[in-house]
Amino acid sequence: MAPPDFHQLEQGGEEPGNGALVVRFPGIPSQVARARGLVTAALGRDHPLYDDCVLLTSELATNAILHSRSGEGGSFTVSVLAAGSLVRVLVRDGGSSGPPCACRTETQATSGRGLPLIETLSHRWGLVRENGATSVWFELRQVMIPAQRSAEAV
């Protein structure tokens, strides 16, 4: 599992000119699907990390709406950067009174699995709280595993 990284991302996740697609969405539930669409626009459905990236982006966008001021008439921003074998997604929301929690939930709970999913599936993830806003990001890496030689070939 990847532990959270509480440091600022190198180069910032939303800096103009870094090749990232960046879109601001109204903080309403229907915009989660549009956030997933941004991932589709950035990666394409055939990208090897597409499914995991869409799932994790959906979780962060949902968290922004449910657990921050973004869902109280505000907005949230999604930034997607794909470079080589790396995909980085950052969701910046309107902030909340408490920090995000990657707590474990009860087996029968119907919510609370978003950040544990991020923790489990991502190569690296973290959060930054500044100026009243919260940015949660994750990185996925495509890892190529070389084929093993069979015992007969040796």
N, C-alpha and C positions, 0 to 999 in steps of 0.2 A: 504494500500500500504506500502511496505517496503522501507524506505528511504535508500539512499546509506550509507555505512559504509566506511569511509576513513581511517580506521586503518588496520594494517597488520592482516592477519588471524592468529589465534592461530595455532601453529605447522607448519605454512607455507603450501601452497597448493601443492608444488612440491618437498617436501623433500623426499629423498629416505627412504624407510622403513616405511612410514606411511600407506601403503596399497593402495595408489593411483596408477591408471594406468596413465602413462605419456607418451605422444608421441609428437615429433616435426614434423610439416608438412611444406612443401614448401608453400610460400604465394601466391598460385594460386587458382582460383575459384573451380577447381575440388576437392580440398582438404577439402572443407566444408562437402561433403558427407563422406569422410574418418573420419572426426571429429565426425560426427553422428555415424559412425560405431564403434568408440571407446566407445561411450555411450552404444551401444548395447552390446559390449564385456564386459563392466563393470557391466551392470545391467541386461541384458536379456530383451526381448520384453514383458515378462509377469510382469515386475516390475510395481507396481502401480504408480510410478512417471515417468515412461519411456517417455510417450508422451511429457509432459511438459519439461523434461530434454533434449530431443532431439531438441525440438523447440528452447529452450533458448541457447543451445550449438551452434546450427546452426546460430542463430543471432549473437553471440559473434565471431564465426569464420569468418562470413561474414564481420563484422565490422573490424576485424583484417586485412583482405585483402583490404577492400575498404578505410579505414580511417587511416592506419598506414604505416610505412615503411616496414612492412611485405609484403605488396602487391607490393612493388617496388624491387622485387628480393630477399626479405628476407624470414623469416620463422616465424611461430607462434607455441606455445606449448599449448596443451590441457591436463589438469590433471583432472581425474574423481575419486572421492573417495565416495564409498558407505559403510556406517556403520550403521547398525540397521535401524532406521527410517529416517536417514539423507542421502542426496546425496549432495555433494559439487563438483562444476565444476569451474575450473579456466582456463582462456585463457590469455596467456601472449604473447603480440605482440611486434613489433619493435619500438613502440612509435610513437608519432606524435608531431607536433608543438603546438597543443592545447589539452586541456583535453576533454575526452568524454562528450557528452551532452545528458542528458535525457530530452531534450526539447520536448514540445508538438508540433505536426505538424498540418498543415492545413488538413482538411477533405479529400481533393482530392490529397494530396501528395502521391507519390509512394515510398517514403523511409522515414526514421526517426522514425520508431516505435520500433526498437530493444531494446533500453534501457528502454523505457516505458513498454514494455512487461516484461522485467526482473523485473522491479520495481513492476509491478502488480502481477505477478505469483509467485515470489520467497518469501520465508520466510524471507530471509536476503540477501543482496548483497552489493558489494562495489568495490572500485578500489584502486589501489596503483600505483603510478608513481615513479619509481626510476631507476637510472642508465640508463636513456634514454628509458626505456621500460615501457609499461603499462600492468598491470594485472587487469582484471575485473573478478569477481567471483560471484557466486550465490549459495545459499543453498535452497534446497527443503526439506520439512519434511512431512512425512506421518503422518497424524493426524487421530486418531481413535476417532470417536464420538460415545459414548454409545447410545444404543437404548433407546428411550423414553418409559416409561410405559404408556400404554393406560389408559384412565379414567376408563374403565371397570375393570382393574386389581387392582385398588386402593380401 
